[in-house]
Amino acid sequence: MTTADLLGKILQVVMGLAVFAAIVGLLIFFIDKAPKRGRDYWQLVGFLAPALILVSVGLIYPAIRTAILSFQTSSGDFTLDNFAWAFTQPAAIRTLINTVVWVLLVPTFATAVGLAYAVFIDRSRGERIYKSILFMPIAISFVGASVIWKFVYEYRSGDREQIGLLNAIVVAFGGEPVQWLQTDPINTILLIVVMIWVQTGFAMVVLSAAIKGIPADQLEAAQLDGTNGWQRFTNVIVPGIRGSLVVVLTTISIATLKVFDIVRTMTAGNFNTSVVANEMYTQAFRASEIGRGSALAMILVVMVLPIVIYNVNVLRKQREIR
């Protein structure tokens, strides 16, 4: 990017902020000048208009524009080839399969580990310390977590000392070092491990709070009935935290569908590790195939929508019960 392009971008941002400030200023002016009867209406408009403008410019317009581009060629002609490419080309199909594998494994294992951790350390000595240890990874960005785990999977050829923890363990037991991030399909699983490591803390915190919300008399009654620990877990704890489980599973599922940083940082999508978000970026901004990138973006939206709708329906039913 040249200096002139950079100055142009800065000017556009400044102009946008100036227009936004002008709109807000006009709204405030009209609110002050409006009669008392219509003042409530103008106050409502004054509070909602800035948010609606930002949502329209930053969300609604880009979504509509992306949908249009997904049905266009580079010359602007209507076509369905972008979606045909996404569902027929081997590389694109592998990307979709990888994404499905991510969505199946990450929420399941992150939630299971977080729930087990929350149950085992509930009301134990050192509970806060144990929770802090597991919660730490969520404070790290995906890029930071990727760099950390990239060192864990590091490979050095020849007789050089292995600095990667995984290969150091393999060599210590007499094995040969492995190019973990280049070995298909285990490389995808190793990337998934990073996401599980980051998201488990979130699952643990939410589920631990939900478990503490279960009335103690229910657990005591179940214990008096002669139930063992597993029976209390399956018949009392899990039904009592069902809403929280749904929230955790859906939240992690949506985050997994959008995963980009981990794949981009560790493998850049090479060696059959690409997912939809990464391939969308690659096609749109690396290969200059805007139509294909937009088609992948629409596919990603379609994959996220059922999870969001299910989450909304569950929360609505819980409100009706309450």
C-alpha positions in Angstrom: 0.0 0.0 0.0 1.4 3.4 -1.1 1.5 6.5 1.0 -1.3 8.0 -1.1 -3.5 4.9 -0.6 -2.9 5.1 3.2 -3.8 8.8 3.3 -6.9 8.0 1.3 -8.0 5.4 3.7 -7.4 7.7 6.7 -9.4 10.4 4.9 -12.3 8.0 4.4 -12.3 7.1 8.1 -12.2 10.8 9.1 -15.0 11.6 6.8 -17.1 8.7 8.1 -16.6 9.9 11.7 -17.4 13.4 10.7 -20.7 12.3 9.1 -21.5 10.2 12.1 -20.8 13.1 14.5 -22.9 15.4 12.3 -25.9 13.0 12.4 -25.7 12.6 16.1 -25.4 16.4 16.5 -28.5 17.0 14.4 -30.5 14.5 16.4 -29.5 16.1 19.6 -30.5 19.5 18.2 -33.9 18.3 17.1 -34.5 16.7 20.5 -33.8 20.0 22.3 -36.1 21.9 19.9 -38.9 19.4 19.9 -42.1 20.1 21.9 -42.6 18.1 25.0 -45.2 15.9 23.4 -42.9 14.6 20.7 -39.8 14.7 22.8 -40.1 11.1 23.8 -40.3 10.0 20.2 -37.2 12.0 19.2 -35.3 10.7 22.3 -36.1 7.2 21.1 -34.8 8.0 17.6 -31.8 9.7 19.1 -30.7 6.7 21.1 -31.5 4.1 18.4 -30.3 5.9 15.3 -26.5 5.7 15.9 -26.7 2.0 16.7 -29.0 1.3 13.6 -26.6 3.2 11.4 -23.6 1.3 12.7 -25.4 -2.0 12.3 -26.5 -1.2 8.8 -23.1 -0.1 7.7 -21.1 -2.7 9.5 -23.4 -5.8 9.3 -26.5 -5.5 7.1 -24.9 -4.0 4.0 -21.8 -6.3 4.1 -24.1 -9.3 4.4 -26.3 -8.3 1.5 -23.2 -7.4 -0.6 -21.6 -10.8 0.2 -24.8 -12.6 -0.8 -24.8 -10.8 -4.1 -21.1 -11.5 -4.8 -21.6 -15.2 -4.1 -23.8 -15.4 -7.2 -21.5 -13.4 -9.5 -18.4 -14.0 -11.6 -15.4 -11.7 -11.5 -17.0 -9.7 -14.3 -20.3 -9.3 -12.5 -22.4 -11.9 -14.4 -24.8 -14.2 -12.6 -23.6 -17.7 -11.9 -23.9 -20.7 -9.6 -20.4 -21.9 -10.3 -19.1 -20.6 -7.0 -21.4 -22.9 -5.0 -20.8 -25.7 -7.5 -17.0 -25.3 -6.9 -17.6 -25.4 -3.1 -19.4 -28.8 -3.3 -17.5 -30.5 -6.1 -13.8 -29.7 -5.9 -11.8 -32.1 -3.7 -10.0 -29.4 -1.9 -13.2 -27.5 -1.1 -15.0 -30.7 0.0 -12.1 -31.5 2.3 -12.4 -28.1 3.8 -16.1 -28.7 4.5 -15.3 -32.1 6.0 -12.6 -30.6 8.2 -15.1 -28.0 9.5 -17.6 -30.6 10.4 -15.0 -32.6 12.2 -14.0 -29.5 14.2 -17.7 -28.8 15.1 -18.2 -32.4 16.3 -15.1 -32.7 18.3 -14.3 -29.3 19.9 -17.7 -28.6 21.6 -18.0 -32.2 22.7 -14.6 -32.6 24.3 -14.3 -29.0 25.6 -17.7 -29.3 27.3 -17.1 -32.8 28.6 -13.7 -31.9 30.1 -15.0 -28.6 31.5 -18.0 -30.4 33.1 -15.9 -33.1 34.6 -13.5 -30.6 36.0 -16.3 -28.5 37.5 -17.9 -31.5 39.1 -14.7 -33.0 40.6 -13.4 -29.7 42.1 -16.7 -28.4 43.3 -16.4 -27.3 46.9 -13.0 -28.8 47.2 -9.9 -27.3 48.9 -8.0 -25.1 46.4 -11.0 -24.8 44.1 -10.2 -21.2 43.1 -6.6 -22.1 42.3 -7.6 -25.1 40.2 -10.2 -23.1 38.3 -7.8 -20.3 37.7 -5.3 -22.7 36.1 -7.9 -24.1 33.7 -9.3 -20.7 32.9 -5.9 -19.1 32.0 -5.9 -20.3 28.3 -9.1 -18.4 27.5 -7.3 -15.1 28.4 -4.8 -15.9 25.6 -5.7 -14.9 22.0 -6.0 -17.7 19.4 -2.9 -16.4 17.7 -1.0 -16.6 21.0 -2.3 -20.1 21.8 -1.3 -21.1 18.3 2.3 -19.9 18.7 2.6 -21.8 22.0 1.3 -25.0 20.6 3.3 -24.6 17.4 6.4 -24.9 19.7 4.9 -28.0 21.2 4.6 -29.6 17.7 7.9 -28.2 16.5 10.0 -30.5 14.3 13.7 -30.4 13.5 15.3 -32.5 10.8 18.5 -34.4 11.1 20.3 -34.9 14.3 19.5 -31.5 15.7 18.0 -31.3 19.2 14.2 -31.4 19.2 12.8 -28.3 20.9 9.2 -29.3 20.4 7.8 -31.0 23.5 6.0 -33.7 21.6 9.0 -34.7 19.5 11.3 -34.5 22.5 9.1 -37.1 24.3 9.1 -39.3 21.2 12.9 -39.1 20.9 13.3 -39.8 24.6 11.5 -43.1 24.2 13.7 -44.0 21.2 11.3 -43.0 18.4 11.9 -40.8 15.3 10.7 -37.2 15.3 7.5 -36.6 13.3 6.5 -33.6 11.3 3.2 -33.3 13.2 1.7 -30.4 11.4 2.4 -31.8 8.0 1.1 -35.3 8.6 -2.4 -35.8 7.4 -4.9 -36.4 9.1 -3.4 -36.2 12.6 -2.5 -32.5 11.9 -6.2 -31.6 11.9 -6.6 -33.4 15.3 -3.6 -31.5 16.7 -5.1 -28.2 15.7 -8.4 -29.2 17.3 -6.5 -29.9 20.5 -5.5 -26.2 20.6 -9.1 -25.0 20.3 -10.2 -27.5 23.0 -7.5 -26.2 25.3 -8.7 -22.6 24.9 -12.4 -23.3 25.2 -12.4 -25.7 28.1 -12.0 -22.9 30.7 -15.1 -21.2 29.4 -17.1 -24.4 29.7 -15.8 -25.0 33.2 -16.6 -21.6 34.5 -20.2 -21.5 33.2 -21.0 -25.1 34.2 -19.4 -24.7 37.6 -21.7 -21.7 38.3 -24.7 -23.7 37.1 -23.8 -26.6 39.4 -23.6 -24.2 42.4 -27.1 -23.0 41.5 -28.6 -26.5 42.1 -30.5 -26.5 45.4 -28.5 -28.4 48.0 -31.7 -30.1 49.3 -32.1 -31.9 45.9 -28.7 -33.4 46.2 -29.2 -34.3 49.8 -32.6 -36.0 49.0 -31.0 -38.0 46.3 -28.2 -39.1 48.6 -30.7 -40.1 51.3 -32.5 -42.2 48.7 -29.3 -44.3 48.4 -28.1 -43.1 45.0 -24.4 -43.2 44.2 -22.3 -40.4 42.7 -23.0 -41.3 39.1 -26.7 -41.5 39.7 -26.8 -38.1 41.3 -24.8 -36.7 38.4 -27.0 -38.1 35.7 -30.4 -37.7 37.4 -29.9 -34.4 39.4 -26.9 -32.4 38.2 -27.2 -32.8 34.4 -31.0 -32.0 34.3 -30.4 -29.1 36.6 -27.8 -27.5 34.3 -29.3 -28.4 31.0 -29.8 -24.8 30.0 -26.2 -24.0 30.7 -25.1 -27.0 28.8 -27.0 -25.9 25.8 -25.5 -22.4 26.0 -22.0 -23.7 26.3 -22.3 -26.2 23.5 -23.9 -23.7 21.1 -21.4 -20.9 22.0 -18.4 -23.2 21.5 -19.9 -24.6 18.3 -20.3 -21.1 16.8 -16.8 -20.1 17.8 -15.5 -23.3 16.2 -17.4 -22.7 13.0 -15.7 -19.3 12.7 -12.2 -20.6 13.7 -9.6 -18.9 11.5 -6.6 -17.8 13.6 -5.4 -21.2 14.7 -5.4 -22.7 11.3 -3.9 -19.6 9.7 -1.1 -19.3 12.2 -0.1 -22.9 12.4 -0.5 -24.3 8.9 -2.1 -21.5 6.8 -4.5 -24.2 5.7 -1.9 -26.3 4.0 -1.5 -30.1 4.3 -5.3 -30.6 4.2 -6.0 -28.6 7.4 -8.1 -25.8 5.9 -11.5 -24.9 7.3 -14.3 -22.8 5.8 -13.3 -19.5 7.4 -9.6 -19.9 6.4 -10.5 -21.0 2.9 -12.9 -18.0 2.6 -10.0 -15.7 3.3 -7.6 -17.6 1.0 -10.0 -17.5 -2.0 -11.2 -13.9 -1.5 -7.9 -12.2 -0.6 -5.1 -14.5 -1.8 -6.5 -16.1 -4.9 -8.6 -13.0 -5.8 -11.7 -15.2 -6.2 -14.2 -12.9 -4.5 -17.2 -15.0 -5.7 -15.8 -18.2 -4.2 -14.9 -16.5 -1.0 -18.4 -15.0 -0.7 -20.0 -18.4 -1.4 -18.0 -19.9 1.4 -19.1 -17.1 3.7 -22.7 -17.8 2.8 -22.2 -21.5 3.5 -20.7 -20.6 6.9 -23.8 -18.5 7.7 -26.1 -21.4 6.8 -24.1 -23.7 9.1 -24.3 -21.2 12.0 -28.0 -20.4 11.7 -29.5 -23.7 12.9 -27.3 -23.5 16.0 -28.5 -20.0 16.8 -32.1 -20.8 16.1 -31.9 -23.9 18.4 -30.3 -21.8 21.2 -33.0 -19.2 20.9 -35.8 -21.8 21.1 -34.3 -23.4 24.2 -33.9 -20.1 26.0 -37.5 -19.2 25.1 -38.8 -22.4 26.5 -36.8 -21.9 29.7 -38.4 -18.5 30.1 -41.9 -19.9 29.7 -41.2 -22.5 32.4 -40.0 -19.9 34.8 
